Amino acid sequence: MIDEMQMTALETLEATRSNDADRFETAASEIVGLPERALGMIRQLKDEANARTRELESARAALAAVESERAADRAQIDAAVGEIAALKPQAERAIVLETYIRDAVVARVDALPDVIRPLVPVYDDPLRTLDWLERSAAVLLKPIPPQMDAGARGHSKAARISEGEREIARKLGVSAEQYRAAKR
C-alpha cells in the first residue's frame, strides 16, 4: 500500500523530473559548445531524469494496482454486507424456532413418567429428539382408558355423607370431614 509519505515522494519526483526536462530543453541549444566534462554531466543528469521517470511510472502503475485491489475489496465487502443483511432475519427466525423446539422437547420429556425419562436419547439437535419422541409416543405414554362408569368418578372430593353416616360419625366422636376422609 502506498501511504501519504510515498505519495509525497512521488509528487516530488515528478516535479523534479519536469524541472530537469525544462532545463534540459533550454540548454539543448547551448550543448554544442560545452566542454566534455559538462557534456558528461548533462548525460548523467539526462540518465538520472530517465531513471526517475521510470521510477515514477512504476510507482504510478503500483498505485493503480493498489487502487484497483482496494476497489475490488470494497466491492466484495459491500456484497458481503448485503448478503448478511438479507440473511439476518432468517437467522433470527431460526433462533426463535430452535428455542421453541427445544422448549417443546423439554416439556414433553417432563410430561413422561420418571421411570421412562432415562430412556429418552439425548441428541445435539432438538429436532432429532422431538422426532424420536413423536415416533415413540405410543410406547412411552400410558393410554388413558375410556370412562366406563357412567360419569361416577372415584376419589372425588365431593363424596357425600348421608344423615345416617353423620350420626355414626357423631357416635364415634369424629367430624363429618374426618369420617368422609376415612370412607374413601
N, C-alpha and C positions, 0 to 999 in steps of 0.2 A: 504494500500500500504506500502511496505517496502522500506524505504529510505536508504541512504548511511550510516547513523548512526546505523540503525538497522542491516544492513549488516555487519558493522564493529564489532558490538556486537556479532553477530552470529559467525564470524570468530574467535574472541577472545574466545568465549565459547568453540568452537571446539578445539582450540589449548590447552586450559586449560584441557579439557577432555582427550585429547591424552597424555598430560604430566602426569596427575593424573593416567591414566591407566598404563603408563610405570613405574611410581614409585611404583604403587601397585603391579605390576608383579614382580619387582625386590625385593620388600620387602616381598613377599608372603612366601618365603622360611625362612625368619627370624621371622615370626609371632609366631611360636610355643613358643619361649622362652620369649616373651614380657609380661610385667605386664598387668593386667586387664584394667588399665587406658589407656594404649597405644592401646590395642585392641579395646576399645570403640571409641577412636579417629579414628582408622582405619575404623571401621564400619561406623562411622559418615561420614568420607571422601568418603567411598565407596557409601553410600546412596546419598551424595551430587553429586558425579560423575554420578550416575544413574539418578538423578533428572535433572542434566544438559544435559545429553544425551537425555532424554525425551523432554526437552525444545528445544534442538537443532533439534530433529526430527520433533516436531510440528511446529517449525519455518520454517524448510525446506518444510514441507507439505503446510504451509500457503504461502510461497514464490512460490511454484509450482502452487498453485491455483490462485494466483495473476497473475503470468506469463501466465497461460492458459486463464484467463479472458482478459488480455491485447491482447493476440494473437487473441482471438475471436472478441474483439472490433476493432482491426486493420483490420481483415478480413471484418467486417461489414462496416467499413469506406471506405475501398478500393472498396467494392461492390457499396456503395452509390456514390462514386466519379465516378465510371464507368457509373453508371446509369445516373447521372447528365450530364456527358459528352455526352452521347447518346441522351439525351432529349433537350440539349441546342439548337441545330439547329432547332428542331421542335418548341421550344418556340419562337425563333427569328422569324421564319416564321409565327407563329400565331399572333405575334405582328404586323408584316407588313400587314398581311391580315386584321386584325381588324382595323388598321388605314385606309387602303384602303376602307373598307366597311363604316367606319364612315364618311370619306370624301365624298363618293358617296351618302350617305344619306343626308348630309348637302347640297350637290349640287342639289339633287332632290327636297328637301324642298325649297331651294332658287328659284328654277325654277317655283314653284307653284305661282299662283296669291296671293296677300296679303290677300285677303278675305278668302282663303281656308287654309292658313298656320296654323291658330289656331286649325283646325280640325285634324291635324296630331298628333297621340298619341306619347307621349314621353316614350320610354321604356329604361331600363338599357342596354339592348342588342341591338346594332345597327342592327344586323341581323333580329331581330323581326320587327324593324321599316322599314327596307328595304323590308321585306316580305309584310308588310301592304301596303307600297307604291306600290309594284308590283300588289297586288290584287285589289287595289283601283284606279289604273291608269286610267281606263276607265271613272270613275266618276269624278276624280279630274282634269284631263286635258281636256281643251276645244278642240274638234277636229278641225282640220284645214280643211275648206271646199275646195273642188276642184276648180280650176280656170276655170270658165265658160265664161270668157270674151275674149277668143281667143288671149291671150297674152297682151292685153291692161291692164295696171295697173293704179289704181288711186293713187293719192298722190305722183306722181313721181316728182323727182326734175328735170327731163328732159322735163318738159312741154314746148312746143314751142309756140312762139308768131309769128303770121303771120304779113305780112307787113301792113295790114290794122289795126291790133291791135297796132302796133308800132306807126302808125300815130295818132291813138286815144290817146295813152299814151302821145305823144308829145303835142297834143292839150290840154290835161288835166294838163300838167306840171309835170308829174311823169316819173320816169325812167322805162325802159322796165322790169327790175327786180322787181320793186315795183308793176307794172301792173300784172306781172306773179304771184306774191305772192297773190295779191288781187283776181286774177282769180280763184285760187284754192278754 
